[in-house]
Each structure stands twice: as structure tokens, then as C-alpha cells.
Amino acid sequence: MTIGIIEDDSLLNQALEIALQNAGYYTISAHTRKEALDLLREKVDVFLIDIGLPDGNGIELYQELQMEKRIPAIFLTARDEEKEMLLAFDAGAQDYVVKPFSMKVLMKRLEVASKICNDASPVQVEGPIHVGVDLGTADVVVMAVDDNGMPVSAFLEWATVVRDGVVVDYHGAITIVKRLVSMTEERLGRKITEASTSYPPGTDARLSTNILDAANLRLVNTADEPSCLARLARLDRAAVVDIGGGTTGTAVISNGKVIASV
């Protein structure tokens, strides 16, 4: 796995390189926007991008990079500001780390991302599996879990087929879902004919269900995203804040159900 480091602080850039290489990653380093654009000539799996670069804004740079290749990114910044965080996620960020940060925490985030995402190697799973499809503003995800709820397969593709809770590229969404389902079938060695899905609160569930139907998947279950989290985390009374790429909001959970969302 190759990490593209875009950080103008020379000492931090070097420290990241050493830590990542010691952890077994390959690294490619840049200190400016101009140098970063040259990274496209190399194979990069994940970007670490400083938002404050000497010759440009890291978020705008990432948007420019994504016009050429869709590569996940973790943003680095010294400013813990909500507006900046939302802009980063809206641009398609996978994560956001505020300086100073723990190198161990950063490593763990990279480790989780590399282990879960897009592993196509075949696996044997005993018993039934349950498949979920998520149509996000920044990406589309197809995940499978076993009967104990343990993830056994996860495929993600960066895409812009959804914007602000609305499918803006219907054909593109169907094509991506079919492709990721096919990859899941190859990994698990079994045919997938049904799936569950979720949708942002306050939007039409058909945002997702119509795509599943067109992808020849029988709908097993559908629910709004905060309700799914409440069920997973066994929340009885709580507030769920979802920082999304298009529909960011807060939902209030009572007795395990959403009673209000804004």
C-alpha cells in the first residue's frame, strides 16, 4: 500500500515518512500543491493531505486530484473547525485528523482502511450472509456480514452519483452497485440476490431501493441511517450527528427510534 504524503512542514513530512515506512507502507512525499500534482504519475492508494499548503488549499487540491483519479484521503490540519471539517468531507475525505495527533492513532486508521476496503481475495464463509448497500455522496459501498454480524467483505468505489440525497446519475449508480456486488460474489464464492439499504433521514427511501431493484437485488430491509446506527450500537436515548458529504444533520433517538431530525 502506497501513501502519498502532502505536507509542507518538512519535519512532520519526514516523521510521517519514517513512521509509515517502518510500519511497512511505501511512501511518496510532496511539500507543495505543484509537487502533489506530480504524484499522479505514481501509484498512490491513500493521500495524507495538509489543508494549509504554501501555494494552495489542500481541499481544493484534493478536488483537483480527484478529477484525474479517485483516491481516498485523510486530511491533516492544525485547525479544529467544523466548517473546515465539513468542507473536507464534502470533498470526499475518508477521515480528518487535527494536529498535533497521535502517530499510533493515524496508523490504526490507515490499517483499518487497508484491511477492510476492497480486499478481493477469496474467503470461505459458513452459514448465511447479509449484504448491505450504501449510496453515499462521496462513495458507494457494498458490505457483507456473516450471521454473527462480522464483516466478511467490503467494497468501496468513490463516485459522485448522489448529491444532497438525490441520485443524479441513475445509470452510473446501478452500474457501480452491480460491479461491487459482482466483486463480492467472487470473493465469497456465492450468488447474491438480496440486500438491505439505508437512506438519509428526511429523504425518500426510494433513493436507494430503486437502485437495488434495478440492480436485480431483492430488498430485504430498509431504514433511515440514524435508526440503523441506533440498532447497531443499541442506543435507547441519544443524539446522532452525521457529518456527511451532502446531507449533514442531527437525529434524536428515543426508545431506539428516531423521533426528530434536522
C-alpha positions as CSV (number, residue, x, y, z in Angstrom):
1,M,0.0,0.0,0.0
2,T,1.4,3.4,-1.0
3,I,0.7,6.6,0.9
4,G,1.0,9.9,-0.8
5,I,2.1,12.5,1.8
6,I,1.3,16.1,1.0
7,E,2.6,18.2,4.0
8,D,4.6,21.4,3.8
9,D,6.2,21.1,7.3
10,S,9.4,19.3,6.5
11,L,9.9,17.8,9.9
12,L,6.4,16.4,10.1
13,N,6.6,15.2,6.5
14,Q,9.9,13.3,7.3
15,A,8.4,11.9,10.5
16,L,5.4,10.6,8.6
17,E,7.6,9.0,6.0
18,I,9.8,7.3,8.6
19,A,6.8,6.1,10.7
20,L,4.9,4.8,7.7
21,Q,7.9,3.1,6.1
22,N,8.7,1.4,9.5
23,A,5.1,0.2,9.5
24,G,5.5,-1.4,6.1
25,Y,4.0,1.2,3.8
26,Y,5.5,2.7,0.7
27,T,5.5,6.5,0.7
28,I,5.7,9.3,-1.9
29,S,6.2,12.7,-0.5
30,A,5.3,16.3,-1.6
31,H,5.6,19.6,0.1
32,T,3.6,21.8,-2.2
33,R,0.5,21.8,-4.4
34,K,2.7,21.7,-7.5
35,E,4.7,18.7,-6.3
36,A,1.5,17.0,-5.3
37,L,0.1,17.1,-8.8
38,D,3.2,15.2,-9.9
39,L,2.2,12.4,-7.6
40,L,-0.5,11.3,-10.1
41,R,2.4,9.8,-12.1
42,E,2.9,7.4,-9.3
43,K,0.6,4.7,-7.9
44,V,-1.0,6.1,-4.7
45,D,-3.6,4.2,-2.6
46,V,-4.3,6.9,0.1
47,F,-3.4,10.5,0.4
48,L,-2.4,12.3,3.6
49,I,-3.1,16.0,2.8
50,D,-2.3,19.1,4.8
51,I,-5.1,21.6,4.3
52,G,-2.8,24.6,4.6
53,L,-0.2,24.4,1.8
54,P,2.1,27.3,0.9
55,D,0.8,27.5,-2.7
56,G,-2.8,26.5,-2.3
57,N,-5.6,24.9,-0.2
58,G,-5.4,21.2,0.4
59,I,-9.2,20.7,0.0
60,E,-9.2,22.4,-3.4
61,L,-6.1,20.4,-4.3
62,Y,-7.8,17.1,-3.5
63,Q,-10.8,18.1,-5.6
64,E,-8.4,18.7,-8.5
65,L,-6.6,15.4,-7.9
66,Q,-10.0,13.6,-8.0
67,M,-10.7,14.9,-11.4
68,E,-7.8,12.6,-12.6
69,K,-8.1,9.7,-10.1
70,R,-10.4,8.8,-7.3
71,I,-8.1,8.1,-4.3
72,P,-9.2,8.2,-0.7
73,A,-7.7,10.9,1.5
74,I,-7.1,11.7,5.2
75,F,-6.8,15.5,5.8
76,L,-4.3,16.9,8.3
77,T,-4.8,20.3,9.8
78,A,-4.0,22.4,12.9
79,R,-7.4,24.0,12.9
80,D,-10.3,22.1,14.6
81,E,-13.1,24.0,12.9
82,E,-16.5,22.5,12.0
83,K,-16.7,24.4,8.7
84,E,-13.4,23.1,7.5
85,M,-14.2,19.6,8.6
86,L,-17.5,19.7,6.6
87,L,-15.7,21.1,3.5
88,A,-13.2,18.2,3.8
89,F,-15.9,15.5,4.0
90,D,-17.9,17.2,1.2
91,A,-14.8,16.9,-1.0
92,G,-14.8,13.2,-0.3
93,A,-12.4,12.9,2.6
94,Q,-12.3,9.5,4.3
95,D,-11.0,10.9,7.6
96,Y,-9.9,14.2,9.2
97,V,-7.0,14.5,11.8
98,V,-6.3,17.5,13.9
99,K,-2.6,18.4,14.7
100,P,-1.0,17.5,17.0
101,F,-2.1,13.9,16.5
102,S,-1.0,10.5,17.8
103,M,1.0,8.7,15.2
104,K,-0.4,5.4,16.6
105,V,-4.0,6.6,16.0
106,L,-3.1,7.7,12.4
107,M,-1.5,4.3,11.8
108,K,-4.6,2.5,13.2
109,R,-6.9,4.4,10.8
110,L,-4.7,3.6,7.9
111,E,-4.5,-0.1,9.0
112,V,-8.3,-0.4,9.3
113,A,-8.8,1.3,5.9
114,S,-6.3,-1.1,4.2
115,K,-7.7,-4.2,5.8
116,I,-11.4,-3.6,5.2
117,C,-11.6,-1.9,1.9
118,N,-11.6,-3.7,-1.5
119,D,-9.9,-7.0,-0.5
120,A,-10.8,-9.3,-3.4
121,S,-9.1,-12.4,-2.1
122,P,-11.5,-15.4,-1.8
123,V,-12.7,-16.4,1.6
124,Q,-14.9,-19.2,2.9
125,V,-17.9,-18.2,5.0
126,E,-20.0,-20.8,6.7
127,G,-23.8,-20.1,7.0
128,P,-25.9,-17.3,5.7
129,I,-24.5,-13.8,4.8
130,H,-26.3,-10.5,4.9
131,V,-25.5,-7.8,2.3
132,G,-25.9,-4.0,2.7
133,V,-25.7,-1.3,0.0
134,D,-24.9,2.3,0.9
135,L,-25.2,5.1,-1.7
136,G,-23.2,8.0,-0.4
137,T,-22.4,11.4,-1.7
138,A,-18.7,10.6,-1.9
139,D,-18.8,6.8,-2.5
140,V,-20.8,3.6,-3.0
141,V,-20.3,0.7,-0.6
142,V,-21.4,-2.9,-0.7
143,M,-20.7,-4.8,2.5
144,A,-21.4,-8.4,3.6
145,V,-21.5,-9.7,7.1
146,D,-21.9,-13.2,8.5
147,D,-24.7,-14.4,10.7
148,N,-22.9,-13.1,13.7
149,G,-22.6,-9.6,12.2
150,M,-18.9,-9.9,11.5
151,P,-17.9,-8.2,8.2
152,V,-16.6,-10.7,5.7
153,S,-16.4,-8.5,2.6
154,A,-16.4,-4.7,1.8
155,F,-16.0,-3.0,-1.5
156,L,-16.0,0.8,-1.9
157,E,-15.9,2.9,-5.1
158,W,-15.5,6.6,-5.0
159,A,-18.3,8.2,-7.0
160,T,-20.5,11.3,-7.5
161,V,-23.7,9.6,-8.4
162,V,-25.6,11.1,-5.4
163,R,-25.7,14.7,-4.4
164,D,-27.7,16.1,-1.4
165,G,-29.7,13.0,-1.0
166,V,-30.7,12.7,-4.7
167,V,-29.4,10.3,-7.3
168,V,-28.0,12.5,-10.1
169,D,-26.6,9.6,-12.2
170,Y,-29.1,6.8,-12.1
171,H,-27.3,4.6,-14.7
172,G,-23.9,5.2,-13.0
173,A,-25.3,4.2,-9.6
174,I,-26.8,1.0,-11.0
175,T,-23.5,0.1,-12.8
176,I,-21.4,0.7,-9.7
177,V,-23.7,-1.4,-7.5
178,K,-23.7,-4.3,-10.0
179,R,-19.9,-4.1,-10.2
180,L,-19.4,-4.2,-6.5
181,V,-21.9,-7.0,-6.0
182,S,-20.1,-9.0,-8.6
183,M,-16.8,-8.4,-6.8
184,T,-18.5,-9.5,-3.5
185,E,-19.8,-12.7,-5.2
186,E,-16.3,-13.6,-6.5
187,R,-14.8,-13.0,-3.0
188,L,-17.4,-15.1,-1.2
189,G,-18.0,-17.7,-3.9
190,R,-21.8,-17.4,-3.9
191,K,-24.6,-15.7,-5.7
192,I,-26.1,-12.6,-4.1
193,T,-29.7,-12.0,-4.9
194,E,-30.9,-9.7,-2.0
195,A,-29.6,-6.8,0.1
196,S,-30.6,-4.2,2.6
197,T,-30.0,-0.5,2.4
198,S,-30.4,2.8,4.2
199,Y,-31.1,6.4,3.4
200,P,-30.6,9.8,5.0
201,P,-33.4,10.9,7.3
202,G,-35.9,13.3,5.6
203,T,-35.2,11.9,2.2
204,D,-37.2,9.4,0.1
205,A,-36.2,5.7,0.7
206,R,-36.6,5.1,-3.0
207,L,-33.2,6.9,-3.3
208,S,-31.7,3.5,-2.6
209,T,-34.5,1.0,-3.1
210,N,-35.0,1.8,-6.7
211,I,-31.3,1.3,-7.4
212,L,-31.3,-2.1,-5.7
213,D,-34.4,-3.1,-7.7
214,A,-32.7,-2.1,-11.0
215,A,-29.6,-4.0,-9.9
216,N,-31.7,-7.2,-9.6
217,L,-31.4,-7.3,-5.8
218,R,-34.5,-8.2,-3.7
219,L,-35.0,-5.7,-0.9
220,V,-34.7,-7.3,2.5
221,N,-34.9,-4.3,4.7
222,T,-34.5,-0.5,4.6
223,A,-34.3,2.1,7.3
224,D,-33.0,5.7,7.8
225,E,-29.3,5.9,8.7
226,P,-29.7,7.1,12.4
227,S,-32.1,4.2,13.1
228,C,-29.6,1.7,11.7
229,L,-26.9,3.2,14.0
230,A,-29.3,3.1,17.0
231,R,-29.9,-0.6,16.3
232,L,-26.2,-1.4,15.8
233,A,-25.0,0.5,18.8
234,R,-28.1,-0.4,20.9
235,L,-28.9,3.2,21.6
236,D,-32.0,3.9,23.6
237,R,-31.8,7.7,24.2
238,A,-29.2,9.6,22.2
239,A,-28.4,12.2,19.6
240,V,-26.8,11.1,16.4
241,V,-24.7,13.6,14.5
242,D,-24.0,12.6,10.9
243,I,-21.3,14.6,9.1
244,G,-22.0,13.7,5.5
245,G,-20.9,14.9,2.2
246,G,-24.3,16.2,1.2
247,T,-26.9,15.7,4.0
248,T,-25.4,16.5,7.3
249,G,-27.7,16.6,10.3
250,T,-28.6,15.6,13.8
251,A,-31.2,13.0,14.8
252,V,-32.8,12.4,18.2
253,I,-33.2,8.8,19.3
254,S,-35.8,7.8,21.9
255,N,-36.7,4.2,22.7
256,G,-34.4,3.1,19.9
257,K,-36.3,5.1,17.3
258,V,-35.8,8.5,15.5
259,I,-38.3,11.0,16.9
260,A,-36.8,14.1,15.3
261,S,-34.1,15.1,12.8
262,V,-32.7,18.4,11.5
